[in-house]
Amino acid sequence: MEFFQDFVHLLAQLMMESPASSSSSTAKELQEWFEWTRSLQIHGRSLERILRDSLGQDQAETQRDSTSPAPNQDEYYHDTFFGRFFDTVVRLSMRLMVSHGGRIGMVSEKAMKGDLICVLFGCDVPVLLRNIESGDSVTFVGECFLDGCMDGSVLDHHGLLEKTFCIR
């Protein structure tokens, strides 16, 4: 919950500033990430619209957050939102994504629309595979995080398609 509150606090600061403002107290990496991600559609609404709507629901809470001290933005503190953000987005080059089915996750910056999210038997994390135009082969794009699909837990759900791939 603390990470979520820091996330909302930092993005609320960015949304209150003019886009051309270079005097922001929010780290450059988070500013760049938000510019890149603000229009991402999640169930038909942009990330920015979802955030604005959630901030507008409780104006008193928003005002309190805007006067409270800014969250720690030191990349070396891994038990903070920003430390985890920096590791995931900057160091690992992961990007926020929404699957065709509406699941939210993080994928490699090399990911493209149409890549397949797969759980390989014996693999702890889902992976991205990309179809190769010349047949039934796929290429490995990278690991990913997909909410509700980690540690093979998604394999307990019925109705999943099992397929054999030739990874090149």
MODELLER restraints for C-alpha pairs under 7 A, 6 or more apart:
rsr = mdl.restraints
at = mdl.atoms
rsr.add(forms.Gaussian(group=physical.xy_distance, feature=features.Distance(at['CA:3:A'], at['CA:80:A']), mean=6.65, stdev=0.5))
rsr.add(forms.Gaussian(group=physical.xy_distance, feature=features.Distance(at['CA:3:A'], at['CA:81:A']), mean=4.72, stdev=0.5))
rsr.add(forms.Gaussian(group=physical.xy_distance, feature=features.Distance(at['CA:6:A'], at['CA:71:A']), mean=5.69, stdev=0.5))
rsr.add(forms.Gaussian(group=physical.xy_distance, feature=features.Distance(at['CA:6:A'], at['CA:81:A']), mean=6.38, stdev=0.5))
rsr.add(forms.Gaussian(group=physical.xy_distance, feature=features.Distance(at['CA:7:A'], at['CA:81:A']), mean=6.80, stdev=0.5))
rsr.add(forms.Gaussian(group=physical.xy_distance, feature=features.Distance(at['CA:9:A'], at['CA:65:A']), mean=6.27, stdev=0.5))
rsr.add(forms.Gaussian(group=physical.xy_distance, feature=features.Distance(at['CA:10:A'], at['CA:26:A']), mean=6.65, stdev=0.5))
rsr.add(forms.Gaussian(group=physical.xy_distance, feature=features.Distance(at['CA:27:A'], at['CA:73:A']), mean=6.83, stdev=0.5))
rsr.add(forms.Gaussian(group=physical.xy_distance, feature=features.Distance(at['CA:38:A'], at['CA:46:A']), mean=6.50, stdev=0.5))
rsr.add(forms.Gaussian(group=physical.xy_distance, feature=features.Distance(at['CA:38:A'], at['CA:47:A']), mean=5.21, stdev=0.5))
rsr.add(forms.Gaussian(group=physical.xy_distance, feature=features.Distance(at['CA:38:A'], at['CA:48:A']), mean=4.94, stdev=0.5))
rsr.add(forms.Gaussian(group=physical.xy_distance, feature=features.Distance(at['CA:39:A'], at['CA:46:A']), mean=4.89, stdev=0.5))
rsr.add(forms.Gaussian(group=physical.xy_distance, feature=features.Distance(at['CA:39:A'], at['CA:47:A']), mean=5.99, stdev=0.5))
rsr.add(forms.Gaussian(group=physical.xy_distance, feature=features.Distance(at['CA:39:A'], at['CA:48:A']), mean=6.53, stdev=0.5))
rsr.add(forms.Gaussian(group=physical.xy_distance, feature=features.Distance(at['CA:40:A'], at['CA:46:A']), mean=5.22, stdev=0.5))
rsr.add(forms.Gaussian(group=physical.xy_distance, feature=features.Distance(at['CA:40:A'], at['CA:47:A']), mean=5.64, stdev=0.5))
rsr.add(forms.Gaussian(group=physical.xy_distance, feature=features.Distance(at['CA:41:A'], at['CA:47:A']), mean=6.40, stdev=0.5))
rsr.add(forms.Gaussian(group=physical.xy_distance, feature=features.Distance(at['CA:42:A'], at['CA:98:A']), mean=6.47, stdev=0.5))
rsr.add(forms.Gaussian(group=physical.xy_distance, feature=features.Distance(at['CA:42:A'], at['CA:102:A']), mean=6.97, stdev=0.5))
rsr.add(forms.Gaussian(group=physical.xy_distance, feature=features.Distance(at['CA:43:A'], at['CA:102:A']), mean=6.42, stdev=0.5))
rsr.add(forms.Gaussian(group=physical.xy_distance, feature=features.Distance(at['CA:55:A'], at['CA:62:A']), mean=6.06, stdev=0.5))
rsr.add(forms.Gaussian(group=physical.xy_distance, feature=features.Distance(at['CA:72:A'], at['CA:80:A']), mean=6.97, stdev=0.5))
rsr.add(forms.Gaussian(group=physical.xy_distance, feature=features.Distance(at['CA:72:A'], at['CA:82:A']), mean=6.84, stdev=0.5))
rsr.add(forms.Gaussian(group=physical.xy_distance, feature=features.Distance(at['CA:73:A'], at['CA:82:A']), mean=5.34, stdev=0.5))
rsr.add(forms.Gaussian(group=physical.xy_distance, feature=features.Distance(at['CA:74:A'], at['CA:82:A']), mean=6.74, stdev=0.5))
rsr.add(forms.Gaussian(group=physical.xy_distance, feature=features.Distance(at['CA:74:A'], at['CA:83:A']), mean=6.35, stdev=0.5))
rsr.add(forms.Gaussian(group=physical.xy_distance, feature=features.Distance(at['CA:75:A'], at['CA:82:A']), mean=6.21, stdev=0.5))
rsr.add(forms.Gaussian(group=physical.xy_distance, feature=features.Distance(at['CA:75:A'], at['CA:83:A']), mean=4.35, stdev=0.5))
rsr.add(forms.Gaussian(group=physical.xy_distance, feature=features.Distance(at['CA:75:A'], at['CA:86:A']), mean=5.78, stdev=0.5))
rsr.add(forms.Gaussian(group=physical.xy_distance, feature=features.Distance(at['CA:76:A'], at['CA:83:A']), mean=5.88, stdev=0.5))
rsr.add(forms.Gaussian(group=physical.xy_distance, feature=features.Distance(at['CA:77:A'], at['CA:83:A']), mean=5.12, stdev=0.5))
rsr.add(forms.Gaussian(group=physical.xy_distance, feature=features.Distance(at['CA:78:A'], at['CA:84:A']), mean=5.57, stdev=0.5))
rsr.add(forms.Gaussian(group=physical.xy_distance, feature=features.Distance(at['CA:88:A'], at['CA:94:A']), mean=5.76, stdev=0.5))
rsr.add(forms.Gaussian(group=physical.xy_distance, feature=features.Distance(at['CA:89:A'], at['CA:95:A']), mean=6.36, stdev=0.5))
rsr.add(forms.Gaussian(group=physical.xy_distance, feature=features.Distance(at['CA:93:A'], at['CA:108:A']), mean=6.07, stdev=0.5))
rsr.add(forms.Gaussian(group=physical.xy_distance, feature=features.Distance(at['CA:93:A'], at['CA:109:A']), mean=5.69, stdev=0.5))
rsr.add(forms.Gaussian(group=physical.xy_distance, feature=features.Distance(at['CA:94:A'], at['CA:106:A']), mean=5.78, stdev=0.5))
rsr.add(forms.Gaussian(group=physical.xy_distance, feature=features.Distance(at['CA:94:A'], at['CA:107:A']), mean=5.12, stdev=0.5))
rsr.add(forms.Gaussian(group=physical.xy_distance, feature=features.Distance(at['CA:94:A'], at['CA:108:A']), mean=4.58, stdev=0.5))
rsr.add(forms.Gaussian(group=physical.xy_distance, feature=features.Distance(at['CA:94:A'], at['CA:109:A']), mean=5.52, stdev=0.5))
rsr.add(forms.Gaussian(group=physical.xy_distance, feature=features.Distance(at['CA:95:A'], at['CA:106:A']), mean=5.21, stdev=0.5))
rsr.add(forms.Gaussian(group=physical.xy_distance, feature=features.Distance(at['CA:95:A'], at['CA:107:A']), mean=5.24, stdev=0.5))
rsr.add(forms.Gaussian(group=physical.xy_distance, feature=features.Distance(at['CA:95:A'], at['CA:108:A']), mean=6.11, stdev=0.5))
rsr.add(forms.Gaussian(group=physical.xy_distance, feature=features.Distance(at['CA:95:A'], at['CA:109:A']), mean=5.74, stdev=0.5))
rsr.add(forms.Gaussian(group=physical.xy_distance, feature=features.Distance(at['CA:96:A'], at['CA:105:A']), mean=5.87, stdev=0.5))
rsr.add(forms.Gaussian(group=physical.xy_distance, feature=features.Distance(at['CA:96:A'], at['CA:106:A']), mean=4.63, stdev=0.5))
rsr.add(forms.Gaussian(group=physical.xy_distance, feature=features.Distance(at['CA:96:A'], at['CA:107:A']), mean=6.55, stdev=0.5))
rsr.add(forms.Gaussian(group=physical.xy_distance, feature=features.Distance(at['CA:97:A'], at['CA:104:A']), mean=5.80, stdev=0.5))
rsr.add(forms.Gaussian(group=physical.xy_distance, feature=features.Distance(at['CA:97:A'], at['CA:105:A']), mean=5.31, stdev=0.5))
rsr.add(forms.Gaussian(group=physical.xy_distance, feature=features.Distance(at['CA:97:A'], at['CA:106:A']), mean=5.73, stdev=0.5))
rsr.add(forms.Gaussian(group=physical.xy_distance, feature=features.Distance(at['CA:97:A'], at['CA:107:A']), mean=6.70, stdev=0.5))
rsr.add(forms.Gaussian(group=physical.xy_distance, feature=features.Distance(at['CA:98:A'], at['CA:104:A']), mean=4.57, stdev=0.5))
rsr.add(forms.Gaussian(group=physical.xy_distance, feature=features.Distance(at['CA:98:A'], at['CA:105:A']), mean=6.30, stdev=0.5))
rsr.add(forms.Gaussian(group=physical.xy_distance, feature=features.Distance(at['CA:103:A'], at['CA:146:A']), mean=6.83, stdev=0.5))
rsr.add(forms.Gaussian(group=physical.xy_distance, feature=features.Distance(at['CA:103:A'], at['CA:147:A']), mean=6.43, stdev=0.5))
rsr.add(forms.Gaussian(group=physical.xy_distance, feature=features.Distance(at['CA:104:A'], at['CA:146:A']), mean=6.14, stdev=0.5))
rsr.add(forms.Gaussian(group=physical.xy_distance, feature=features.Distance(at['CA:104:A'], at['CA:147:A']), mean=5.96, stdev=0.5))
rsr.add(forms.Gaussian(group=physical.xy_distance, feature=features.Distance(at['CA:105:A'], at['CA:145:A']), mean=5.18, stdev=0.5))
rsr.add(forms.Gaussian(group=physical.xy_distance, feature=features.Distance(at['CA:105:A'], at['CA:146:A']), mean=4.19, stdev=0.5))
rsr.add(forms.Gaussian(group=physical.xy_distance, feature=features.Distance(at['CA:105:A'], at['CA:147:A']), mean=5.80, stdev=0.5))
rsr.add(forms.Gaussian(group=physical.xy_distance, feature=features.Distance(at['CA:106:A'], at['CA:144:A']), mean=5.64, stdev=0.5))
rsr.add(forms.Gaussian(group=physical.xy_distance, feature=features.Distance(at['CA:106:A'], at['CA:145:A']), mean=4.99, stdev=0.5))
rsr.add(forms.Gaussian(group=physical.xy_distance, feature=features.Distance(at['CA:106:A'], at['CA:146:A']), mean=6.53, stdev=0.5))
rsr.add(forms.Gaussian(group=physical.xy_distance, feature=features.Distance(at['CA:107:A'], at['CA:143:A']), mean=6.91, stdev=0.5))
rsr.add(forms.Gaussian(group=physical.xy_distance, feature=features.Distance(at['CA:107:A'], at['CA:144:A']), mean=4.63, stdev=0.5))
rsr.add(forms.Gaussian(group=physical.xy_distance, feature=features.Distance(at['CA:107:A'], at['CA:145:A']), mean=6.55, stdev=0.5))
rsr.add(forms.Gaussian(group=physical.xy_distance, feature=features.Distance(at['CA:108:A'], at['CA:142:A']), mean=6.13, stdev=0.5))
rsr.add(forms.Gaussian(group=physical.xy_distance, feature=features.Distance(at['CA:108:A'], at['CA:144:A']), mean=6.77, stdev=0.5))
rsr.add(forms.Gaussian(group=physical.xy_distance, feature=features.Distance(at['CA:110:A'], at['CA:141:A']), mean=6.85, stdev=0.5))
rsr.add(forms.Gaussian(group=physical.xy_distance, feature=features.Distance(at['CA:111:A'], at['CA:141:A']), mean=6.73, stdev=0.5))
rsr.add(forms.Gaussian(group=physical.xy_distance, feature=features.Distance(at['CA:115:A'], at['CA:128:A']), mean=6.20, stdev=0.5))
rsr.add(forms.Gaussian(group=physical.xy_distance, feature=features.Distance(at['CA:115:A'], at['CA:129:A']), mean=5.80, stdev=0.5))
rsr.add(forms.Gaussian(group=physical.xy_distance, feature=features.Distance(at['CA:115:A'], at['CA:130:A']), mean=4.88, stdev=0.5))
rsr.add(forms.Gaussian(group=physical.xy_distance, feature=features.Distance(at['CA:116:A'], at['CA:128:A']), mean=5.44, stdev=0.5))
rsr.add(forms.Gaussian(group=physical.xy_distance, feature=features.Distance(at['CA:116:A'], at['CA:129:A']), mean=5.06, stdev=0.5))
rsr.add(forms.Gaussian(group=physical.xy_distance, feature=features.Distance(at['CA:116:A'], at['CA:130:A']), mean=6.08, stdev=0.5))
rsr.add(forms.Gaussian(group=physical.xy_distance, feature=features.Distance(at['CA:117:A'], at['CA:126:A']), mean=6.49, stdev=0.5))
rsr.add(forms.Gaussian(group=physical.xy_distance, feature=features.Distance(at['CA:117:A'], at['CA:127:A']), mean=5.76, stdev=0.5))
rsr.add(forms.Gaussian(group=physical.xy_distance, feature=features.Distance(at['CA:117:A'], at['CA:128:A']), mean=4.78, stdev=0.5))
rsr.add(forms.Gaussian(group=physical.xy_distance, feature=features.Distance(at['CA:117:A'], at['CA:129:A']), mean=6.56, stdev=0.5))
rsr.add(forms.Gaussian(group=physical.xy_distance, feature=features.Distance(at['CA:118:A'], at['CA:126:A']), mean=5.45, stdev=0.5))
rsr.add(forms.Gaussian(group=physical.xy_distance, feature=features.Distance(at['CA:118:A'], at['CA:127:A']), mean=5.32, stdev=0.5))
rsr.add(forms.Gaussian(group=physical.xy_distance, feature=features.Distance(at['CA:118:A'], at['CA:128:A']), mean=6.19, stdev=0.5))
rsr.add(forms.Gaussian(group=physical.xy_distance, feature=features.Distance(at['CA:119:A'], at['CA:125:A']), mean=6.88, stdev=0.5))
rsr.add(forms.Gaussian(group=physical.xy_distance, feature=features.Distance(at['CA:119:A'], at['CA:126:A']), mean=4.62, stdev=0.5))
rsr.add(forms.Gaussian(group=physical.xy_distance, feature=features.Distance(at['CA:119:A'], at['CA:127:A']), mean=6.34, stdev=0.5))
rsr.add(forms.Gaussian(group=physical.xy_distance, feature=features.Distance(at['CA:119:A'], at['CA:152:A']), mean=6.85, stdev=0.5))
rsr.add(forms.Gaussian(group=physical.xy_distance, feature=features.Distance(at['CA:124:A'], at['CA:150:A']), mean=6.70, stdev=0.5))
rsr.add(forms.Gaussian(group=physical.xy_distance, feature=features.Distance(at['CA:124:A'], at['CA:151:A']), mean=4.55, stdev=0.5))
rsr.add(forms.Gaussian(group=physical.xy_distance, feature=features.Distance(at['CA:124:A'], at['CA:152:A']), mean=6.05, stdev=0.5))
rsr.add(forms.Gaussian(group=physical.xy_distance, feature=features.Distance(at['CA:125:A'], at['CA:143:A']), mean=6.63, stdev=0.5))
rsr.add(forms.Gaussian(group=physical.xy_distance, feature=features.Distance(at['CA:125:A'], at['CA:144:A']), mean=6.78, stdev=0.5))
rsr.add(forms.Gaussian(group=physical.xy_distance, feature=features.Distance(at['CA:125:A'], at['CA:145:A']), mean=6.94, stdev=0.5))
rsr.add(forms.Gaussian(group=physical.xy_distance, feature=features.Distance(at['CA:125:A'], at['CA:150:A']), mean=5.47, stdev=0.5))
rsr.add(forms.Gaussian(group=physical.xy_distance, feature=features.Distance(at['CA:125:A'], at['CA:151:A']), mean=5.83, stdev=0.5))
rsr.add(forms.Gaussian(group=physical.xy_distance, feature=features.Distance(at['CA:126:A'], at['CA:143:A']), mean=6.06, stdev=0.5))
rsr.add(forms.Gaussian(group=physical.xy_distance, feature=features.Distance(at['CA:126:A'], at['CA:144:A']), mean=5.62, stdev=0.5))
rsr.add(forms.Gaussian(group=physical.xy_distance, feature=features.Distance(at['CA:126:A'], at['CA:145:A']), mean=6.60, stdev=0.5))
rsr.add(forms.Gaussian(group=physical.xy_distance, feature=features.Distance(at['CA:126:A'], at['CA:150:A']), mean=6.73, stdev=0.5))
rsr.add(forms.Gaussian(group=physical.xy_distance, feature=features.Distance(at['CA:127:A'], at['CA:142:A']), mean=5.71, stdev=0.5))
rsr.add(forms.Gaussian(group=physical.xy_distance, feature=features.Distance(at['CA:127:A'], at['CA:143:A']), mean=4.26, stdev=0.5))
rsr.add(forms.Gaussian(group=physical.xy_distance, feature=features.Distance(at['CA:127:A'], at['CA:144:A']), mean=5.44, stdev=0.5))
rsr.add(forms.Gaussian(group=physical.xy_distance, feature=features.Distance(at['CA:128:A'], at['CA:140:A']), mean=6.34, stdev=0.5))
rsr.add(forms.Gaussian(group=physical.xy_distance, feature=features.Distance(at['CA:128:A'], at['CA:141:A']), mean=5.25, stdev=0.5))
rsr.add(forms.Gaussian(group=physical.xy_distance, feature=features.Distance(at['CA:128:A'], at['CA:142:A']), mean=5.43, stdev=0.5))
rsr.add(forms.Gaussian(group=physical.xy_distance, feature=features.Distance(at['CA:128:A'], at['CA:143:A']), mean=6.12, stdev=0.5))
rsr.add(forms.Gaussian(group=physical.xy_distance, feature=features.Distance(at['CA:128:A'], at['CA:144:A']), mean=6.74, stdev=0.5))
rsr.add(forms.Gaussian(group=physical.xy_distance, feature=features.Distance(at['CA:129:A'], at['CA:138:A']), mean=5.96, stdev=0.5))
rsr.add(forms.Gaussian(group=physical.xy_distance, feature=features.Distance(at['CA:129:A'], at['CA:139:A']), mean=5.54, stdev=0.5))
rsr.add(forms.Gaussian(group=physical.xy_distance, feature=features.Distance(at['CA:129:A'], at['CA:140:A']), mean=4.80, stdev=0.5))
rsr.add(forms.Gaussian(group=physical.xy_distance, feature=features.Distance(at['CA:129:A'], at['CA:141:A']), mean=5.47, stdev=0.5))
rsr.add(forms.Gaussian(group=physical.xy_distance, feature=features.Distance(at['CA:130:A'], at['CA:138:A']), mean=5.20, stdev=0.5))
rsr.add(forms.Gaussian(group=physical.xy_distance, feature=features.Distance(at['CA:130:A'], at['CA:139:A']), mean=5.23, stdev=0.5))
rsr.add(forms.Gaussian(group=physical.xy_distance, feature=features.Distance(at['CA:130:A'], at['CA:140:A']), mean=6.57, stdev=0.5))
rsr.add(forms.Gaussian(group=physical.xy_distance, feature=features.Distance(at['CA:130:A'], at['CA:141:A']), mean=6.65, stdev=0.5))
rsr.add(forms.Gaussian(group=physical.xy_distance, feature=features.Distance(at['CA:131:A'], at['CA:137:A']), mean=6.23, stdev=0.5))
rsr.add(forms.Gaussian(group=physical.xy_distance, feature=features.Distance(at['CA:131:A'], at['CA:138:A']), mean=4.41, stdev=0.5))
rsr.add(forms.Gaussian(group=physical.xy_distance, feature=features.Distance(at['CA:131:A'], at['CA:139:A']), mean=6.57, stdev=0.5))
rsr.add(forms.Gaussian(group=physical.xy_distance, feature=features.Distance(at['CA:132:A'], at['CA:138:A']), mean=5.19, stdev=0.5))
rsr.add(forms.Gaussian(group=physical.xy_distance, feature=features.Distance(at['CA:132:A'], at['CA:139:A']), mean=6.75, stdev=0.5))
rsr.add(forms.Gaussian(group=physical.xy_distance, feature=features.Distance(at['CA:136:A'], at['CA:166:A']), mean=6.97, stdev=0.5))
rsr.add(forms.Gaussian(group=physical.xy_distance, feature=features.Distance(at['CA:137:A'], at['CA:165:A']), mean=6.34, stdev=0.5))
rsr.add(forms.Gaussian(group=physical.xy_distance, feature=features.Distance(at['CA:137:A'], at['CA:166:A']), mean=4.87, stdev=0.5))
rsr.add(forms.Gaussian(group=physical.xy_distance, feature=features.Distance(at['CA:137:A'], at['CA:167:A']), mean=5.90, stdev=0.5))
rsr.add(forms.Gaussian(group=physical.xy_distance, feature=features.Distance(at['CA:137:A'], at['CA:168:A']), mean=6.64, stdev=0.5))
rsr.add(forms.Gaussian(group=physical.xy_distance, feature=features.Distance(at['CA:138:A'], at['CA:165:A']), mean=6.73, stdev=0.5))
rsr.add(forms.Gaussian(group=physical.xy_distance, feature=features.Distance(at['CA:138:A'], at['CA:166:A']), mean=6.16, stdev=0.5))
rsr.add(forms.Gaussian(group=physical.xy_distance, feature=features.Distance(at['CA:138:A'], at['CA:167:A']), mean=4.97, stdev=0.5))
rsr.add(forms.Gaussian(group=physical.xy_distance, feature=features.Distance(at['CA:138:A'], at['CA:168:A']), mean=6.12, stdev=0.5))
rsr.add(forms.Gaussian(group=physical.xy_distance, feature=features.Distance(at['CA:139:A'], at['CA:167:A']), mean=5.33, stdev=0.5))
rsr.add(forms.Gaussian(group=physical.xy_distance, feature=features.Distance(at['CA:139:A'], at['CA:168:A']), mean=5.16, stdev=0.5))
rsr.add(forms.Gaussian(group=physical.xy_distance, feature=features.Distance(at['CA:140:A'], at['CA:167:A']), mean=6.69, stdev=0.5))
rsr.add(forms.Gaussian(group=physical.xy_distance, feature=features.Distance(at['CA:148:A'], at['CA:154:A']), mean=6.59, stdev=0.5))
